[in-house]
Amino acid sequence: MEVCIFAGICGFQTKVTAKTDSEYQAKLLFETDCPNVKKMAAALDTVNVMDELFKKGQSQVMAAAQQHLPHITCPVPVGTLKAIEAGAGMALVKDVSITFSK
């Protein structure tokens, strides 16, 4: 499963590919120009789908984000988890969005 994440005001885009096998292991590949997401990506390779989605507080994706991303509101970690979830067939593929209004 491949997702494209447009992070907002920083202007960075990230493409995340989650390749899931029959053992619920997801190999993560990141394409981005964001130096912080690159650091996060370097800390991640293959993750256990069930651990990422259902063991609260034990997500490798969220731990890597907390360690390497300076902004807690960066949408890349959640987008990565959505790629894992849909790639494993545990969610229907549907775009998500955050819309601001004044």
MOPAC internal coordinates of N, CA, C and O (Angstrom, degrees):
PM7 1SCF
backbone

  N    0.0000 0     0.00 0     0.00 0    0    0    0
  C    1.4464 1     0.00 0     0.00 0    1    0    0
  C    1.5201 1   108.27 1     0.00 0    2    1    0
  O    1.2310 1   121.43 1   -43.08 1    3    2    1
  N    1.2904 1   114.87 1   136.92 1    3    2    1
  C    1.4577 1   120.81 1  -179.18 1    5    3    2
  C    1.5219 1   109.20 1  -121.29 1    6    5    3
  O    1.2310 1   120.64 1   -47.24 1    7    6    5
  N    1.3288 1   116.38 1   132.76 1    7    6    5
  C    1.4595 1   121.11 1   175.25 1    9    7    6
  C    1.5191 1   109.04 1  -127.38 1   10    9    7
  O    1.2310 1   121.15 1   -33.12 1   11   10    9
  N    1.3279 1   115.40 1   146.88 1   11   10    9
  C    1.4606 1   121.68 1   174.43 1   13   11   10
  C    1.5164 1   107.39 1  -112.75 1   14   13   11
  O    1.2310 1   121.01 1   -51.57 1   15   14   13
  N    1.3174 1   115.67 1   128.43 1   15   14   13
  C    1.4568 1   121.79 1  -176.25 1   17   15   14
  C    1.5216 1   108.37 1  -117.68 1   18   17   15
  O    1.2310 1   121.13 1   -56.97 1   19   18   17
  N    1.3206 1   115.45 1   123.03 1   19   18   17
  C    1.4633 1   122.21 1   176.45 1   21   19   18
  C    1.5219 1   106.05 1  -103.86 1   22   21   19
  O    1.2310 1   120.82 1   -73.57 1   23   22   21
  N    1.3190 1   116.04 1   106.43 1   23   22   21
  C    1.4643 1   121.03 1  -167.18 1   25   23   22
  C    1.5177 1   114.70 1   -72.86 1   26   25   23
  O    1.2310 1   119.11 1   164.50 1   27   26   25
  N    1.2979 1   119.30 1   -15.50 1   27   26   25
  C    1.4609 1   119.65 1   176.89 1   29   27   26
  C    1.5101 1   113.20 1   112.94 1   30   29   27
  O    1.2310 1   121.13 1    46.68 1   31   30   29
  N    1.3172 1   115.44 1  -133.32 1   31   30   29
  C    1.4581 1   121.81 1  -170.19 1   33   31   30
  C    1.5268 1   113.23 1   -61.76 1   34   33   31
  O    1.2310 1   119.62 1   153.69 1   35   34   33
  N    1.3217 1   118.33 1   -26.31 1   35   34   33
  C    1.4715 1   119.90 1   178.69 1   37   35   34
  C    1.5258 1   111.18 1   -67.99 1   38   37   35
  O    1.2310 1   120.28 1   156.59 1   39   38   37
  N    1.3339 1   117.08 1   -23.41 1   39   38   37
  C    1.4548 1   121.50 1   177.66 1   41   39   38
  C    1.5171 1   115.16 1    85.79 1   42   41   39
  O    1.2310 1   120.06 1   178.00 1   43   42   41
  N    1.3261 1   117.50 1    -2.00 1   43   42   41
  C    1.4636 1   119.76 1  -178.33 1   45   43   42
  C    1.5277 1   111.25 1   -83.51 1   46   45   43
  O    1.2310 1   121.69 1   -36.04 1   47   46   45
  N    1.3213 1   114.38 1   143.96 1   47   46   45
  C    1.4537 1   122.08 1   172.88 1   49   47   46
  C    1.5194 1   107.35 1  -116.29 1   50   49   47
  O    1.2310 1   121.05 1   -34.56 1   51   50   49
  N    1.3092 1   115.59 1   145.44 1   51   50   49
  C    1.4594 1   120.89 1   178.22 1   53   51   50
  C    1.5144 1   108.62 1  -133.07 1   54   53   51
  O    1.2310 1   120.59 1   -47.77 1   55   54   53
  N    1.3245 1   116.47 1   132.23 1   55   54   53
  C    1.4602 1   121.22 1   172.03 1   57   55   54
  C    1.5231 1   107.13 1  -105.94 1   58   57   55
  O    1.2310 1   120.87 1   -54.75 1   59   58   57
  N    1.3194 1   115.95 1   125.25 1   59   58   57
  C    1.4610 1   121.69 1   178.58 1   61   59   58
  C    1.5155 1   107.92 1  -115.22 1   62   61   59
  O    1.2310 1   120.72 1   -50.20 1   63   62   61
  N    1.3249 1   116.23 1   129.80 1   63   62   61
  C    1.4532 1   121.92 1   174.26 1   65   63   62
  C    1.5164 1   107.83 1  -116.14 1   66   65   63
  O    1.2310 1   121.00 1   -53.38 1   67   66   65
  N    1.3296 1   115.69 1   126.62 1   67   66   65
  C    1.4639 1   121.65 1   177.00 1   69   67   66
  C    1.5210 1   107.49 1  -114.81 1   70   69   67
  O    1.2310 1   120.76 1   -67.86 1   71   70   69
  N    1.3234 1   116.16 1   112.14 1   71   70   69
  C    1.4656 1   121.53 1   178.91 1   73   71   70
  C    1.5240 1   107.44 1  -101.63 1   74   73   71
  O    1.2310 1   121.08 1   -70.50 1   75   74   73
  N    1.3413 1   115.54 1   109.50 1   75   74   73
  C    1.4550 1   121.46 1  -174.14 1   77   75   74
  C    1.5193 1   110.24 1  -102.80 1   78   77   75
  O    1.2310 1   121.06 1   -43.92 1   79   78   77
  N    1.3490 1   115.57 1   136.08 1   79   78   77
  C    1.4636 1   119.64 1   177.86 1   81   79   78
  C    1.5309 1   110.04 1  -103.41 1   82   81   79
  O    1.2310 1   120.68 1     2.13 1   83   82   81
  N    1.3268 1   116.31 1  -177.87 1   83   82   81
  C    1.4633 1   121.56 1  -176.42 1   85   83   82
  C    1.5232 1   113.16 1   -70.67 1   86   85   83
  O    1.2310 1   119.88 1   168.08 1   87   86   85
  N    1.3013 1   117.83 1   -11.92 1   87   86   85
  C    1.4669 1   121.99 1   179.38 1   89   87   86
  C    1.5287 1   111.49 1   -96.53 1   90   89   87
  O    1.2310 1   120.32 1  -165.58 1   91   90   89
  N    1.3104 1   116.99 1    14.42 1   91   90   89
  C    1.4650 1   122.62 1  -178.66 1   93   91   90
  C    1.5208 1   112.62 1    59.47 1   94   93   91
  O    1.2310 1   121.25 1  -140.13 1   95   94   93
  N    1.3083 1   115.21 1    39.87 1   95   94   93
  C    1.4578 1   121.69 1   171.52 1   97   95   94
  C    1.5255 1   106.90 1  -108.77 1   98   97   95
  O    1.2310 1   120.58 1   -46.25 1   99   98   97
  N    1.3174 1   116.50 1   133.75 1   99   98   97
  C    1.4627 1   120.62 1  -179.09 1  101   99   98
  C    1.5201 1   109.52 1  -118.61 1  102  101   99
  O    1.2310 1   120.81 1   -59.03 1  103  102  101
  N    1.3250 1   116.05 1   120.97 1  103  102  101
  C    1.4611 1   121.38 1   174.09 1  105  103  102
  C    1.5173 1   107.10 1   -87.63 1  106  105  103
  O    1.2310 1   121.01 1   -51.95 1  107  106  105
  N    1.3343 1   115.68 1   128.05 1  107  106  105
  C    1.4605 1   121.06 1  -176.49 1  109  107  106
  C    1.5174 1   111.25 1  -105.06 1  110  109  107
  O    1.2310 1   120.98 1   -47.41 1  111  110  109
  N    1.3238 1   115.73 1   132.59 1  111  110  109
  C    1.4574 1   122.70 1   175.95 1  113  111  110
  C    1.5249 1   107.59 1  -125.33 1  114  113  111
  O    1.2310 1   120.66 1   -46.49 1  115  114  113
  N    1.3231 1   116.34 1   133.51 1  115  114  113
  C    1.4619 1   121.88 1  -177.74 1  117  115  114
  C    1.5224 1   109.87 1  -120.91 1  118  117  115
  O    1.2310 1   120.74 1   -42.02 1  119  118  117
  N    1.3292 1   116.20 1   137.98 1  119  118  117
  C    1.4633 1   122.56 1   170.43 1  121  119  118
  C    1.5219 1   106.42 1  -125.14 1  122  121  119
  O    1.2310 1   120.40 1   -62.53 1  123  122  121
  N    1.3429 1   116.85 1   117.47 1  123  122  121
  C    1.4579 1   120.88 1  -176.94 1  125  123  122
  C    1.5182 1   110.51 1  -161.01 1  126  125  123
  O    1.2310 1   121.13 1   -21.13 1  127  126  125
  N    1.3171 1   115.44 1   158.87 1  127  126  125
  C    1.4614 1   120.99 1   171.42 1  129  127  126
  C    1.5257 1   111.06 1  -101.70 1  130  129  127
  O    1.2310 1   120.09 1   175.35 1  131  130  129
  N    1.3262 1   117.44 1    -4.65 1  131  130  129
  C    1.4618 1   120.89 1  -178.78 1  133  131  130
  C    1.5319 1   109.94 1   -73.15 1  134  133  131
  O    1.2310 1   119.74 1   -59.10 1  135  134  133
  N    1.3247 1   118.10 1   120.90 1  135  134  133
  C    1.4660 1   120.09 1  -178.60 1  137  135  134
  C    1.5270 1   112.76 1   -64.90 1  138  137  135
  O    1.2310 1   120.03 1   149.99 1  139  138  137
  N    1.3189 1   117.55 1   -30.01 1  139  138  137
  C    1.4587 1   120.16 1  -179.56 1  141  139  138
  C    1.5247 1   111.83 1   -76.25 1  142  141  139
  O    1.2310 1   120.21 1   139.67 1  143  142  141
  N    1.3193 1   117.20 1   -40.33 1  143  142  141
  C    1.4669 1   120.25 1   176.17 1  145  143  142
  C    1.5265 1   109.74 1   -66.12 1  146  145  143
  O    1.2310 1   119.94 1   145.74 1  147  146  145
  N    1.3256 1   117.71 1   -34.26 1  147  146  145
  C    1.4688 1   120.04 1   175.77 1  149  147  146
  C    1.5257 1   110.54 1   -59.88 1  150  149  147
  O    1.2310 1   120.20 1   140.24 1  151  150  149
  N    1.3339 1   117.23 1   -39.76 1  151  150  149
  C    1.4688 1   120.53 1   177.41 1  153  151  150
  C    1.5250 1   110.51 1   -66.05 1  154  153  151
  O    1.2310 1   120.70 1   137.65 1  155  154  153
  N    1.3173 1   116.28 1   -42.35 1  155  154  153
  C    1.4606 1   120.42 1   177.64 1  157  155  154
  C    1.5255 1   110.30 1   -60.81 1  158  157  155
  O    1.2310 1   120.82 1   134.66 1  159  158  157
  N    1.3292 1   116.04 1   -45.34 1  159  158  157
  C    1.4651 1   121.41 1  -178.90 1  161  159  158
  C    1.5228 1   111.71 1   -61.72 1  162  161  159
  O    1.2310 1   120.52 1   142.47 1  163  162  161
  N    1.3294 1   116.61 1   -37.53 1  163  162  161
  C    1.4685 1   120.47 1  -179.88 1  165  163  162
  C    1.5229 1   111.66 1   -63.79 1  166  165  163
  O    1.2310 1   120.49 1   155.69 1  167  166  165
  N    1.3247 1   116.68 1   -24.31 1  167  166  165
  C    1.4642 1   121.01 1   179.88 1  169  167  166
  C    1.5305 1   112.18 1   -86.34 1  170  169  167
  O    1.2310 1   120.47 1   174.50 1  171  170  169
  N    1.3266 1   116.71 1    -5.50 1  171  170  169
  C    1.4648 1   121.46 1  -176.62 1  173  171  170
  C    1.5185 1   110.31 1  -121.65 1  174  173  171
  O    1.2310 1   120.67 1   -37.33 1  175  174  173
  N    1.3126 1   116.32 1   142.67 1  175  174  173
  C    1.4615 1   121.05 1   174.24 1  177  175  174
  C    1.5207 1   107.69 1  -137.64 1  178  177  175
  O    1.2310 1   120.70 1    93.56 1  179  178  177
  N    1.3064 1   116.28 1   -86.44 1  179  178  177
  C    1.4553 1   121.73 1   177.78 1  181  179  178
  C    1.5208 1   108.43 1  -111.60 1  182  181  179
  O    1.2310 1   120.95 1   -48.42 1  183  182  181
  N    1.3260 1   115.79 1   131.58 1  183  182  181
  C    1.4614 1   120.67 1  -179.42 1  185  183  182
  C    1.5258 1   109.67 1  -123.91 1  186  185  183
  O    1.2310 1   120.85 1   -23.72 1  187  186  185
  N    1.3230 1   115.97 1   156.28 1  187  186  185
  C    1.4526 1   122.17 1   176.33 1  189  187  186
  C    1.5276 1   108.49 1   -83.97 1  190  189  187
  O    1.2310 1   120.53 1   -59.59 1  191  190  189
  N    1.3133 1   116.58 1   120.41 1  191  190  189
  C    1.4602 1   121.74 1  -175.75 1  193  191  190
  C    1.5238 1   111.28 1   -58.32 1  194  193  191
  O    1.2310 1   120.16 1   133.53 1  195  194  193
  N    1.3142 1   117.30 1   -46.47 1  195  194  193
  C    1.4625 1   120.66 1  -176.82 1  197  195  194
  C    1.5259 1   111.25 1   -63.93 1  198  197  195
  O    1.2310 1   120.31 1   139.21 1  199  198  197
  N    1.3223 1   117.01 1   -40.79 1  199  198  197
  C    1.4672 1   120.33 1   177.82 1  201  199  198
  C    1.5229 1   110.77 1   -64.31 1  202  201  199
  O    1.2310 1   120.49 1   137.11 1  203  202  201
  N    1.3271 1   116.67 1   -42.89 1  203  202  201
  C    1.4651 1   120.35 1  -177.93 1  205  203  202
  C    1.5217 1   112.20 1   -63.95 1  206  205  203
  O    1.2310 1   120.39 1   140.89 1  207  206  205
  N    1.3128 1   116.87 1   -39.11 1  207  206  205
  C    1.4585 1   120.14 1  -172.30 1  209  207  206
  C    1.5226 1   115.00 1   -94.91 1  210  209  207
  O    1.2310 1   120.04 1   156.12 1  211  210  209
  N    1.3331 1   117.52 1   -23.88 1  211  210  209
  C    1.4620 1   118.30 1  -170.80 1  213  211  210
  C    1.5208 1   115.94 1  -126.25 1  214  213  211
  O    1.2310 1   119.18 1   172.72 1  215  214  213
  N    1.3091 1   119.17 1    -7.28 1  215  214  213
  C    1.4656 1   120.91 1   176.51 1  217  215  214
  C    1.5197 1   107.97 1  -102.96 1  218  217  215
  O    1.2310 1   121.06 1   -89.40 1  219  218  217
  N    1.3118 1   115.58 1    90.60 1  219  218  217
  C    1.4649 1   121.45 1  -175.94 1  221  219  218
  C    1.5205 1   110.33 1   -57.32 1  222  221  219
  O    1.2310 1   121.40 1   -46.45 1  223  222  221
  N    1.3207 1   114.93 1   133.55 1  223  222  221
  C    1.4584 1   120.37 1   178.76 1  225  223  222
  C    1.5119 1   114.62 1    81.98 1  226  225  223
  O    1.2310 1   120.00 1  -178.17 1  227  226  225
  N    1.3418 1   117.60 1     1.83 1  227  226  225
  C    1.4580 1   120.36 1  -178.21 1  229  227  226
  C    1.5268 1   113.12 1  -121.21 1  230  229  227
  O    1.2310 1   120.11 1  -163.11 1  231  230  229
  N    1.3089 1   117.39 1    16.89 1  231  230  229
  C    1.4563 1   121.66 1  -178.75 1  233  231  230
  C    1.5279 1   110.94 1   -74.76 1  234  233  231
  O    1.2310 1   120.78 1   -54.84 1  235  234  233
  N    1.3267 1   116.11 1   125.16 1  235  234  233
  C    1.4645 1   120.65 1   175.11 1  237  235  234
  C    1.5262 1   110.73 1   -66.06 1  238  237  235
  O    1.2310 1   120.46 1   144.76 1  239  238  237
  N    1.3275 1   116.73 1   -35.24 1  239  238  237
  C    1.4656 1   120.66 1   178.97 1  241  239  238
  C    1.5260 1   109.93 1   -62.11 1  242  241  239
  O    1.2310 1   120.40 1   130.96 1  243  242  241
  N    1.3232 1   116.84 1   -49.04 1  243  242  241
  C    1.4625 1   120.08 1  -178.67 1  245  243  242
  C    1.5257 1   111.57 1   -68.17 1  246  245  243
  O    1.2310 1   119.94 1   145.11 1  247  246  245
  N    1.3236 1   117.73 1   -34.89 1  247  246  245
  C    1.4708 1   120.45 1   177.37 1  249  247  246
  C    1.5245 1   110.67 1   -65.37 1  250  249  247
  O    1.2310 1   120.41 1   137.22 1  251  250  249
  N    1.3366 1   116.83 1   -42.78 1  251  250  249
  C    1.4686 1   120.57 1   178.63 1  253  251  250
  C    1.5266 1   110.47 1   -66.10 1  254  253  251
  O    1.2310 1   120.48 1   141.97 1  255  254  253
  N    1.3275 1   116.68 1   -38.03 1  255  254  253
  C    1.4669 1   120.48 1   177.74 1  257  255  254
  C    1.5205 1   110.67 1   -63.96 1  258  257  255
  O    1.2310 1   120.69 1   135.23 1  259  258  257
  N    1.3154 1   116.28 1   -44.77 1  259  258  257
  C    1.4604 1   120.27 1  -179.74 1  261  259  258
  C    1.5243 1   111.14 1   -61.88 1  262  261  259
  O    1.2310 1   120.56 1   143.81 1  263  262  261
  N    1.3088 1   116.54 1   -36.19 1  263  262  261
  C    1.4613 1   120.96 1  -178.51 1  265  263  262
  C    1.5283 1   112.75 1   -76.10 1  266  265  263
  O    1.2310 1   119.76 1   143.50 1  267  266  265
  N    1.3294 1   118.06 1   -36.50 1  267  266  265
  C    1.4642 1   120.31 1  -168.63 1  269  267  266
  C    1.5284 1   116.41 1  -111.92 1  270  269  267
  O    1.2310 1   119.61 1   161.21 1  271  270  269
  N    1.3195 1   118.34 1   -18.79 1  271  270  269
  C    1.4628 1   119.94 1  -176.92 1  273  271  270
  C    1.5244 1   110.64 1   -98.13 1  274  273  271
  O    1.2310 1   119.94 1   -51.04 1  275  274  273
  N    1.3287 1   117.73 1   128.96 1  275  274  273
  C    1.4647 1   120.19 1  -177.58 1  277  275  274
  C    1.5309 1   114.12 1   -76.48 1  278  277  275
  O    1.2310 1   119.86 1   163.30 1  279  278  277
  N    1.3256 1   117.87 1   -16.70 1  279  278  277
  C    1.4623 1   121.16 1  -176.79 1  281  279  278
  C    1.5203 1   110.24 1  -118.19 1  282  281  279
  O    1.2310 1   120.52 1   -60.21 1  283  282  281
  N    1.3156 1   116.62 1   119.79 1  283  282  281
  C    1.4598 1   121.61 1  -178.46 1  285  283  282
  C    1.5283 1   112.25 1   -64.91 1  286  285  283
  O    1.2310 1   120.45 1   158.59 1  287  286  285
  N    1.3335 1   116.75 1   -21.41 1  287  286  285
  C    1.4643 1   119.99 1  -177.61 1  289  287  286
  C    1.5258 1   113.99 1   -89.71 1  290  289  287
  O    1.2310 1   119.62 1  -175.11 1  291  290  289
  N    1.3039 1   118.33 1     4.89 1  291  290  289
  C    1.4657 1   121.02 1   176.73 1  293  291  290
  C    1.5340 1   109.21 1   -58.22 1  294  293  291
  O    1.2310 1   119.50 1   -50.38 1  295  294  293
  N    1.3377 1   118.57 1   129.62 1  295  294  293
  C    1.4609 1   121.06 1  -177.98 1  297  295  294
  C    1.5339 1   114.66 1   -80.69 1  298  297  295
  O    1.2310 1   119.57 1   174.66 1  299  298  297
  N    1.3140 1   118.42 1    -5.34 1  299  298  297
  C    1.4682 1   120.56 1  -175.60 1  301  299  298
  C    1.5313 1   112.76 1   -62.65 1  302  301  299
  O    1.2310 1   118.28 1   135.77 1  303  302  301
  N    1.3281 1   120.88 1   -44.23 1  303  302  301
  C    1.4712 1   118.58 1   179.78 1  305  303  302
  C    1.5303 1   113.37 1   -59.81 1  306  305  303
  O    1.2310 1   120.12 1   135.82 1  307  306  305
  N    1.3205 1   117.38 1   -44.18 1  307  306  305
  C    1.4623 1   120.03 1   179.53 1  309  307  306
  C    1.5267 1   110.41 1   -67.35 1  310  309  307
  O    1.2310 1   120.16 1   140.61 1  311  310  309
  N    1.3265 1   117.29 1   -39.39 1  311  310  309
  C    1.4590 1   120.27 1   175.57 1  313  311  310
  C    1.5206 1   111.95 1   -60.86 1  314  313  311
  O    1.2310 1   120.70 1   142.93 1  315  314  313
  N    1.3233 1   116.26 1   -37.07 1  315  314  313
  C    1.4660 1   121.19 1   177.20 1  317  315  314
  C    1.5240 1   110.28 1   -64.55 1  318  317  315
  O    1.2310 1   120.46 1   135.30 1  319  318  317
  N    1.3233 1   116.73 1   -44.70 1  319  318  317
  C    1.4656 1   120.33 1   178.36 1  321  319  318
  C    1.5252 1   111.32 1   -64.26 1  322  321  319
  O    1.2310 1   119.93 1   143.30 1  323  322  321
  N    1.3378 1   117.73 1   -36.70 1  323  322  321
  C    1.4626 1   120.36 1   176.65 1  325  323  322
  C    1.5312 1   111.13 1   -65.13 1  326  325  323
  O    1.2310 1   120.00 1   142.74 1  327  326  325
  N    1.3329 1   117.61 1   -37.26 1  327  326  325
  C    1.4683 1   121.12 1   176.77 1  329  327  326
  C    1.5247 1   110.26 1   -63.95 1  330  329  327
  O    1.2310 1   120.59 1   137.54 1  331  330  329
  N    1.3260 1   116.48 1   -42.46 1  331  330  329
  C    1.4692 1   120.98 1   178.13 1  333  331  330
  C    1.5268 1   109.86 1   -62.24 1  334  333  331
  O    1.2310 1   120.69 1   132.65 1  335  334  333
  N    1.3254 1   116.29 1   -47.35 1  335  334  333
  C    1.4629 1   122.25 1  -177.24 1  337  335  334
  C    1.5303 1   111.69 1   -61.17 1  338  337  335
  O    1.2310 1   120.26 1   129.83 1  339  338  337
  N    1.3230 1   117.11 1   -50.17 1  339  338  337
  C    1.4641 1   120.90 1  -179.19 1  341  339  338
  C    1.5210 1   111.12 1   -69.10 1  342  341  339
  O    1.2310 1   120.50 1   142.03 1  343  342  341
  N    1.3312 1   116.66 1   -37.97 1  343  342  341
  C    1.4589 1   120.56 1   179.49 1  345  343  342
  C    1.5140 1   113.25 1   -63.46 1  346  345  343
  O    1.2310 1   120.84 1   151.53 1  347  346  345
  N    1.3316 1   116.00 1   -28.47 1  347  346  345
  C    1.4619 1   121.02 1   178.81 1  349  347  346
  C    1.5274 1   111.88 1   -88.26 1  350  349  347
  O    1.2310 1   120.30 1  -178.96 1  351  350  349
  N    1.3271 1   117.04 1     1.04 1  351  350  349
  C    1.4544 1   120.64 1   179.90 1  353  351  350
  C    1.5186 1   113.16 1    76.79 1  354  353  351
  O    1.2310 1   120.32 1  -160.14 1  355  354  353
  N    1.3190 1   116.99 1    19.86 1  355  354  353
  C    1.4647 1   121.07 1  -177.73 1  357  355  354
  C    1.5258 1   112.38 1   -99.10 1  358  357  355
  O    1.2310 1   120.22 1  -176.05 1  359  358  357
  N    1.3114 1   117.19 1     3.95 1  359  358  357
  C    1.4634 1   122.11 1   176.64 1  361  359  358
  C    1.5199 1   108.13 1  -154.88 1  362  361  359
  O    1.2310 1   121.04 1   -31.92 1  363  362  361
  N    1.3050 1   115.61 1   148.08 1  363  362  361
  C    1.4512 1   119.65 1   173.67 1  365  363  362
  C    1.5225 1   108.87 1   -73.23 1  366  365  363
  O    1.2310 1   121.09 1   -31.74 1  367  366  365
  N    1.3147 1   115.52 1   148.26 1  367  366  365
  C    1.4587 1   120.74 1   179.84 1  369  367  366
  C    1.5291 1   108.36 1   -77.81 1  370  369  367
  O    1.2310 1   120.86 1   -64.01 1  371  370  369
  N    1.3213 1   115.96 1   115.99 1  371  370  369
  C    1.4638 1   122.05 1  -179.86 1  373  371  370
  C    1.5159 1   107.94 1  -153.40 1  374  373  371
  O    1.2310 1   120.49 1   -46.75 1  375  374  373
  N    1.3304 1   116.66 1   133.25 1  375  374  373
  C    1.4615 1   120.93 1   177.61 1  377  375  374
  C    1.5251 1   110.49 1   -62.96 1  378  377  375
  O    1.2310 1   121.30 1   -32.49 1  379  378  377
  N    1.3137 1   115.11 1   147.51 1  379  378  377
  C    1.4650 1   121.72 1   173.58 1  381  379  378
  C    1.5231 1   107.80 1  -117.74 1  382  381  379
  O    1.2310 1   120.49 1   -18.70 1  383  382  381
  N    1.3227 1   116.68 1   161.30 1  383  382  381
  C    1.4607 1   118.68 1   178.47 1  385  383  382
  C    1.5221 1   110.35 1  -155.15 1  386  385  383
  O    1.2310 1   121.68 1   -19.80 1  387  386  385
  N    1.3165 1   114.40 1   160.20 1  387  386  385
  C    1.4569 1   123.02 1   170.95 1  389  387  386
  C    1.5210 1   105.10 1  -124.38 1  390  389  387
  O    1.2310 1   120.25 1   -56.82 1  391  390  389
  N    1.3059 1   117.12 1   123.18 1  391  390  389
  C    1.4534 1   121.01 1  -177.07 1  393  391  390
  C    1.5235 1   109.58 1  -120.41 1  394  393  391
  O    1.2310 1   120.80 1   -53.31 1  395  394  393
  N    1.3191 1   116.07 1   126.69 1  395  394  393
  C    1.4604 1   121.51 1   178.88 1  397  395  394
  C    1.5197 1   110.01 1   -93.87 1  398  397  395
  O    1.2310 1   120.93 1   -34.62 1  399  398  397
  N    1.3227 1   115.83 1   145.38 1  399  398  397
  C    1.4610 1   120.57 1   171.93 1  401  399  398
  C    1.5218 1   108.12 1  -141.36 1  402  401  399
  O    1.2310 1   121.25 1   -32.29 1  403  402  401
  N    1.3197 1   115.22 1   147.71 1  403  402  401
  C    1.4702 1   120.62 1   179.85 1  405  403  402
  C    1.5039 1   110.21 1  -106.13 1  406  405  403
  O    1.2310 1   120.10 1   180.00 1  407  406  405

